């Protein structure tokens, strides 16, 4: 029997397999070339986490900045009468606006100006999470550093829309407690609810995430879980369920208006957006969870939609999680800390200060850093009060993520604002589901 046809066939199969593998690696490399990793030269933990990520993701764009090391408390202990700072975050993780512009924003702008094609920015533990004193006189002056970077260049985009906050309930609260008006400005996210994948060239701004957690191991585990999810997927959707925990006491609105756009309240396209009433939108979050559940079930994804008063815990292998966290009227701390996640899982909680710190702490509202330590791969939080309109839409987030979009694209497509209080934790390239 002539063996040449068989040998030729084996050669062609091997060659094709090698070509596919090389093409896959090249594609991965091109994706990695869209990422800029920023590390703090003054922070050993930042340098270590950045080194781990760039090695495992093959990232070539790395920028070393030099700013305060936010991974340690140092001597910056809040005064006894500074309950506000204890509650909303440590001074160690906060940088003043002048230092931010000089030590962080300026070198990043310079790098981006000379390196085209970057869409994602990865920050690392040791880089502050919060900016203080950005000059919005009379209003709040503490904002997410990550979200400010996400809005880089928005001020030069003629189509960018300003958002003003003037919620009367919070204005009264801030006046009584901190002698300031609740007044501030952010930007409407131009990528919100997009059905087109992200690029800086198309939408402006950047998708900024951070590798952070209580420890260096927690931060590096985010990359490990992203890679594990991709390796385990092999073209198949994961089997882990998504838990959506409604708090019925927050009320409901129409499912037909979900996901609700902050732009819908403008009287004309030329107007800025004014957010004046959070309470009217509390029910949107519950109703959007219902829409998300219906969408996921249509795709054959296991969903637990809990409409009871109970705060659900003791779940493992979760691929997704959304709740009101400690804002739930029946919140149970032990239940929250009992949740466990599968590689590739993403989460969101409607909690005002869920991302206020990534340092060990006690008291205050529930923290996303705990979910990181409990195995989540990506999660969104807030360094200060964002109002519910800023919380990620569950239906958009899970729609994009379960269609194979990246972690960063899924969170940002679901988020109405940039230049605000948002912080997104995780490997921006991570994706837990195959492309659809």
C-alpha positions as CSV (number, residue, x, y, z in Angstrom):
1,X,0.0,0.0,0.0
2,X,1.4,3.4,-1.0
3,X,2.0,5.6,2.1
4,X,2.7,8.8,0.3
5,X,-0.9,10.1,0.3
6,X,-1.2,9.3,4.0
7,X,2.1,11.1,4.7
8,X,1.0,14.1,2.6
9,X,-2.3,14.2,4.4
10,X,-0.6,14.2,7.8
11,X,1.8,16.9,6.6
12,X,-1.1,19.1,5.4
13,X,-3.0,18.6,8.7
14,X,0.0,19.4,10.8
15,X,0.8,22.4,8.6
16,X,-2.8,23.6,8.9
17,X,-2.9,23.1,12.6
18,X,0.4,25.0,13.0
19,X,-1.0,27.8,10.9
20,X,-4.2,28.1,12.9
21,X,-2.2,28.1,16.1
22,X,0.1,30.8,14.8
23,X,-2.8,32.8,13.6
24,X,-4.4,32.5,17.0
25,X,-1.3,33.6,18.7
26,X,-0.8,36.5,16.3
27,X,-4.4,37.6,17.0
28,X,-3.8,37.4,20.7
29,X,-0.7,39.4,20.2
30,X,-2.5,42.1,18.3
31,X,-5.1,42.3,21.1
32,X,-2.3,42.7,23.7
33,X,-0.9,45.5,21.6
34,X,-4.1,47.5,22.3
35,X,-3.3,47.4,26.0
36,X,-1.2,49.9,28.0
37,X,-0.1,48.7,31.5
38,X,0.7,51.5,34.0
39,X,2.8,50.7,37.0
40,X,4.0,52.8,39.9
41,X,7.8,52.8,40.3
42,X,7.4,53.8,43.9
43,X,5.3,50.7,44.7
44,X,6.9,47.3,44.8
45,X,3.5,45.6,44.7
46,X,2.5,47.6,41.6
47,X,5.7,46.7,39.8
48,X,5.2,43.0,40.6
49,X,1.6,42.8,39.5
50,X,2.4,44.7,36.3
51,X,5.3,42.3,35.6
52,X,3.1,39.3,36.1
53,X,0.3,40.6,33.8
54,X,2.6,41.7,31.0
55,X,4.4,38.4,31.0
56,X,1.3,36.3,30.9
57,X,-0.7,38.5,28.4
58,X,2.3,39.3,26.2
59,X,1.8,43.1,26.6
60,X,4.5,45.3,25.2
61,X,3.1,48.7,26.1
62,X,4.3,49.4,29.7
63,X,4.6,52.8,31.3
64,X,6.3,53.5,34.7
65,X,5.0,56.5,36.6
66,X,6.1,57.7,40.0
67,X,3.4,58.7,42.5
68,X,2.5,57.9,46.1
69,X,2.2,54.2,46.9
70,X,-1.5,53.6,47.7
71,X,-0.9,50.0,48.8
72,X,0.2,51.0,52.2
73,X,-1.4,53.1,54.9
74,X,1.8,54.8,56.0
75,X,1.3,57.7,58.5
76,X,-1.9,59.0,56.8
77,X,-4.3,58.0,59.5
78,X,-7.6,59.9,59.4
79,X,-8.4,62.2,62.3
80,X,-10.9,61.0,64.8
81,X,-13.4,63.6,63.6
82,X,-13.0,62.6,60.0
83,X,-15.7,59.9,59.9
84,X,-16.4,60.8,56.3
85,X,-12.9,59.7,55.3
86,X,-13.0,56.5,57.3
87,X,-16.3,55.6,55.8
88,X,-15.5,56.5,52.2
89,X,-11.9,55.4,52.0
90,X,-8.4,56.0,53.3
91,X,-6.3,58.9,52.4
92,X,-3.6,56.5,51.4
93,X,-5.6,55.6,48.3
94,X,-6.4,59.3,47.5
95,X,-4.2,61.7,45.5
96,X,-4.8,65.4,45.1
97,X,-5.6,66.8,41.7
98,X,-2.3,68.6,41.1
99,X,-0.2,65.5,41.9
100,X,-2.6,63.4,39.7
101,X,-2.1,65.7,36.8
102,X,1.6,65.9,37.2
103,X,2.5,62.4,38.1
104,X,-0.2,60.2,36.4
105,X,-2.2,62.0,33.8
106,X,0.7,63.9,32.1
107,X,2.9,60.9,31.5
108,X,0.0,58.8,30.3
109,X,-1.1,61.5,27.9
110,X,2.4,61.7,26.6
111,X,2.7,58.0,26.1
112,X,-0.7,57.7,24.3
113,X,0.2,60.6,22.0
114,X,3.3,58.8,20.7
115,X,1.7,55.3,20.6
116,X,-1.3,54.8,18.4
117,X,-3.8,52.0,18.6
118,X,-4.2,51.7,22.4
119,X,-7.8,51.1,23.6
120,X,-7.3,49.6,27.1
121,X,-5.4,50.9,30.1
122,X,-4.6,48.6,33.0
123,X,-3.8,50.2,36.3
124,X,-2.2,48.2,39.2
125,X,-2.5,48.1,42.9
126,X,-0.3,50.8,44.4
127,X,-1.8,53.5,42.1
128,X,-4.4,55.6,43.9
129,X,-8.0,55.0,43.2
130,X,-9.4,58.4,44.0
131,X,-8.7,62.1,43.1
132,X,-9.5,64.8,45.5
133,X,-9.9,68.5,44.8
134,X,-10.6,68.7,41.0
135,X,-11.8,72.3,41.2
136,X,-15.6,71.9,40.9
137,X,-16.2,74.7,43.3
138,X,-19.0,74.3,45.7
139,X,-19.6,70.7,44.8
140,X,-18.2,67.3,45.7
141,X,-14.5,67.0,44.8
142,X,-13.7,63.3,45.1
143,X,-13.7,61.3,41.9
144,X,-12.5,58.0,40.6
145,X,-9.0,58.2,39.1
146,X,-9.7,55.3,36.8
147,X,-12.9,56.9,35.5
148,X,-11.1,60.2,34.9
149,X,-8.6,58.4,32.7
150,X,-11.4,56.7,30.9
151,X,-12.7,60.1,29.8
152,X,-9.3,61.4,28.5
153,X,-9.9,63.5,25.5
154,X,-13.7,63.9,26.0
155,X,-13.3,67.6,26.4
156,X,-12.1,67.8,22.8
157,X,-14.9,65.8,21.3
158,X,-17.6,68.0,19.8
159,X,-20.2,65.1,20.3
160,X,-19.4,64.6,24.0
161,X,-22.2,65.3,26.4
162,X,-21.8,66.8,29.8
163,X,-23.8,65.4,32.8
164,X,-24.6,67.6,35.8
165,X,-25.7,66.2,39.2
166,X,-28.1,68.1,41.3
167,X,-30.1,65.6,43.3
168,X,-32.0,67.5,46.0
169,X,-31.9,64.6,48.5
170,X,-28.1,64.3,48.4
171,X,-27.6,68.0,48.3
172,X,-29.4,68.3,51.6
173,X,-27.4,65.4,53.0
174,X,-24.0,66.9,52.0
175,X,-24.9,70.3,53.2
176,X,-25.9,68.9,56.7
177,X,-22.9,66.7,57.1
178,X,-20.0,68.2,55.0
179,X,-21.2,71.8,54.4
180,X,-20.9,71.4,50.6
181,X,-23.4,71.2,47.8
182,X,-23.9,67.9,46.0
183,X,-23.0,69.3,42.7
184,X,-20.6,67.9,40.1
185,X,-20.1,67.1,36.5
186,X,-19.2,64.0,34.5
187,X,-19.5,62.8,30.9
188,X,-22.1,60.7,29.2
189,X,-20.3,57.5,28.2
190,X,-20.2,57.5,24.3
191,X,-19.8,53.7,24.4
192,X,-23.0,53.1,26.4
193,X,-25.2,50.4,25.0
194,X,-23.1,50.2,21.9
195,X,-23.6,47.2,19.6
196,X,-20.2,47.9,18.0
197,X,-17.0,46.7,19.7
198,X,-14.8,49.3,21.3
199,X,-12.0,51.3,19.8
200,X,-10.6,54.6,21.0
201,X,-10.6,55.8,17.4
202,X,-14.4,55.2,17.1
203,X,-15.7,56.3,20.5
204,X,-12.9,58.4,22.2
205,X,-11.8,57.8,25.7
206,X,-10.3,54.5,26.9
207,X,-11.5,51.4,28.7
208,X,-9.7,51.5,32.0
209,X,-9.6,48.6,34.5
210,X,-7.3,47.8,37.4
211,X,-5.7,44.7,38.9
212,X,-6.4,45.2,42.6
213,X,-7.5,43.5,45.7
214,X,-6.6,43.2,49.3
215,X,-3.3,41.5,48.5
216,X,-0.8,41.0,45.6
217,X,-2.1,37.4,45.3
218,X,-5.7,38.7,45.0
219,X,-4.7,41.1,42.2
220,X,-2.7,38.5,40.3
221,X,-5.5,35.9,40.6
222,X,-7.7,38.1,38.4
223,X,-5.4,37.4,35.5
224,X,-5.2,33.7,36.4
225,X,-9.0,33.4,36.4
226,X,-9.3,35.1,33.0
227,X,-6.8,32.7,31.5
228,X,-8.4,29.7,33.1
229,X,-11.8,30.7,31.7
230,X,-10.4,31.1,28.2
231,X,-8.6,27.7,28.4
232,X,-11.6,25.9,29.8
233,X,-14.1,27.3,27.4
234,X,-12.9,25.6,24.2
235,X,-15.8,27.1,22.2
236,X,-18.4,26.1,24.8
237,X,-20.4,28.3,27.2
238,X,-19.6,27.7,30.9
239,X,-22.2,26.0,32.9
240,X,-22.1,28.2,36.0
241,X,-25.3,30.0,37.0
242,X,-25.9,33.7,37.2
243,X,-27.4,35.0,40.5
244,X,-29.6,38.1,40.3
245,X,-30.8,39.1,43.8
246,X,-33.6,41.6,43.7
247,X,-34.6,43.7,46.7
248,X,-38.3,44.2,46.2
249,X,-38.4,47.0,48.8
250,X,-36.5,49.2,46.2
251,X,-39.5,48.9,43.9
252,X,-39.9,48.3,40.2
253,X,-40.4,50.3,37.0
254,X,-41.4,49.2,33.5
255,X,-39.3,46.4,32.0
256,X,-40.1,48.0,28.7
257,X,-37.9,51.0,29.4
258,X,-34.9,48.9,30.3
259,X,-32.1,49.6,29.9
260,X,-32.9,53.2,30.8
261,X,-30.8,55.8,29.1
262,X,-29.8,59.0,31.0
263,X,-30.0,60.8,27.7
264,X,-33.8,60.2,27.5
265,X,-34.5,63.1,29.9
266,X,-33.0,65.8,27.7
267,X,-35.4,68.2,26.1
268,X,-33.2,68.7,23.0
269,X,-30.1,67.0,21.6
270,X,-28.1,70.1,22.5
271,X,-28.9,70.0,26.2
272,X,-26.6,68.6,28.8
273,X,-27.9,65.8,31.0
274,X,-29.1,66.8,34.5
275,X,-29.5,64.1,37.1
276,X,-31.8,65.5,39.7
277,X,-33.7,62.5,41.1
278,X,-32.2,59.2,42.1
279,X,-35.2,57.8,43.9
280,X,-37.3,57.8,40.7
281,X,-34.8,55.4,39.2
282,X,-34.2,52.9,42.1
283,X,-36.7,50.5,40.6
284,X,-34.9,50.5,37.2
285,X,-32.2,48.4,38.7
286,X,-34.6,45.7,39.8
287,X,-36.5,45.7,36.5
288,X,-33.3,45.6,34.6
289,X,-32.3,42.4,36.5
290,X,-35.6,40.9,35.3
291,X,-34.8,41.8,31.7
292,X,-31.3,40.3,32.2
293,X,-32.8,37.1,33.5
294,X,-35.1,36.7,30.5
295,X,-32.2,37.4,28.1
296,X,-30.0,34.8,29.7
297,X,-32.7,32.2,29.9
298,X,-33.3,32.6,26.1
299,X,-29.6,31.8,25.6
300,X,-29.8,28.7,27.7
301,X,-27.8,30.1,30.5
302,X,-28.7,29.0,34.1
303,X,-30.2,31.9,36.0
304,X,-31.4,32.3,39.6
305,X,-33.6,35.4,39.8
306,X,-34.5,35.9,43.5
307,X,-37.5,38.2,44.1
308,X,-37.9,37.4,47.8
309,X,-36.9,39.5,50.7
310,X,-34.0,37.2,51.5
311,X,-30.4,38.2,50.8
312,X,-29.1,35.1,49.0
313,X,-25.9,33.4,50.0
314,X,-24.2,30.0,50.0
315,X,-23.9,29.8,46.2
316,X,-20.8,28.5,44.5
317,X,-19.6,28.2,40.9
318,X,-21.3,31.4,39.9
319,X,-20.6,32.9,36.5
320,X,-22.4,36.2,37.3
321,X,-23.7,38.1,40.3
322,X,-25.8,41.2,40.8
323,X,-27.4,42.5,44.0
324,X,-28.0,45.6,46.1
325,X,-25.2,44.4,48.4
326,X,-25.4,46.1,51.8
327,X,-28.1,48.5,50.5
328,X,-30.5,45.5,50.5
329,X,-32.9,45.9,53.4
330,X,-32.2,42.3,54.4
331,X,-28.5,42.3,53.8
332,X,-26.6,39.4,55.5
333,X,-22.9,39.8,55.8
334,X,-22.3,36.1,56.2
335,X,-24.3,35.4,53.1
336,X,-22.4,38.0,51.1
337,X,-19.1,36.4,52.2
338,X,-20.3,32.9,51.4
339,X,-20.6,33.5,47.6
340,X,-18.0,31.7,45.4
341,X,-17.3,32.2,41.8
342,X,-16.1,30.2,38.7
343,X,-13.3,31.4,36.6
344,X,-14.6,34.1,34.2
345,X,-17.3,35.4,36.6
346,X,-18.4,39.0,36.6
347,X,-20.4,41.0,39.2
348,X,-22.0,44.3,40.1
349,X,-23.6,45.6,43.3
350,X,-25.6,48.8,43.7
351,X,-23.6,50.0,46.6
352,X,-22.5,53.7,46.8
353,X,-18.9,53.0,48.1
354,X,-18.3,49.4,47.2
355,X,-14.9,50.4,45.7
356,X,-13.9,52.9,48.4
357,X,-10.9,50.9,49.4
358,X,-8.7,47.9,48.5
359,X,-7.0,47.9,51.9
360,X,-8.0,45.7,54.8
361,X,-10.8,47.5,56.7
362,X,-13.8,46.9,58.9
363,X,-17.2,48.4,58.9
364,X,-19.0,50.5,56.3
365,X,-20.8,49.3,53.2
366,X,-20.1,46.0,51.4
367,X,-16.9,45.9,49.3
368,X,-16.1,44.5,45.9
369,X,-12.6,43.6,47.2
370,X,-14.3,40.9,49.2
371,X,-15.8,39.4,46.0
372,X,-12.3,39.5,44.4
373,X,-11.0,37.5,47.4
374,X,-13.9,35.1,46.9
375,X,-13.0,34.3,43.4
376,X,-14.7,36.8,41.0
377,X,-12.8,37.6,37.8
378,X,-14.3,41.1,37.1
379,X,-16.4,43.4,39.2
380,X,-17.5,47.1,39.2
381,X,-17.6,49.4,42.2
382,X,-17.6,53.0,43.2
383,X,-15.0,55.1,45.1
384,X,-17.7,57.5,46.3
385,X,-21.4,58.2,45.9
386,X,-22.4,57.7,42.2
387,X,-26.2,57.6,42.4
388,X,-28.0,54.6,41.0
389,X,-28.0,56.0,37.5
390,X,-24.3,55.2,37.3
391,X,-24.6,51.6,38.3
392,X,-24.0,49.2,35.4
393,X,-27.1,47.9,33.6
394,X,-27.3,44.1,34.2
395,X,-29.1,43.4,30.9
396,X,-26.4,45.2,28.8
397,X,-23.5,43.8,30.9
398,X,-24.6,40.2,30.6
399,X,-25.8,40.5,27.0
400,X,-22.4,41.7,25.8
401,X,-20.4,39.4,28.1
402,X,-22.3,36.2,27.1
403,X,-21.9,37.1,23.4
404,X,-18.1,36.9,23.9
405,X,-17.2,40.6,24.4
406,X,-14.3,41.3,26.7
407,X,-14.8,42.1,30.4
408,X,-13.9,45.7,29.9
409,X,-16.2,46.2,26.9
410,X,-19.1,44.5,28.8
411,X,-18.8,46.7,31.9
412,X,-18.3,49.9,29.9
413,X,-21.1,49.3,27.5
414,X,-23.3,48.9,30.5
415,X,-22.2,52.1,32.3
416,X,-23.8,55.4,31.6
417,X,-20.9,57.7,32.8
418,X,-17.2,58.3,32.6
419,X,-15.2,60.9,34.5
420,X,-17.3,59.9,37.6
421,X,-17.0,57.5,40.5
422,X,-16.7,54.1,38.7
423,X,-13.9,51.6,39.2
424,X,-13.7,48.3,37.3
425,X,-11.5,45.6,38.5
426,X,-10.2,42.8,36.3
427,X,-8.2,41.9,33.2
428,X,-9.8,44.0,30.4
429,X,-9.1,41.3,27.8
430,X,-10.8,38.5,29.9
431,X,-13.9,36.9,28.3
432,X,-15.8,34.0,29.8
433,X,-18.0,33.1,26.9
434,X,-17.4,32.2,23.2
435,X,-18.1,34.7,20.5
436,X,-21.7,34.7,19.2
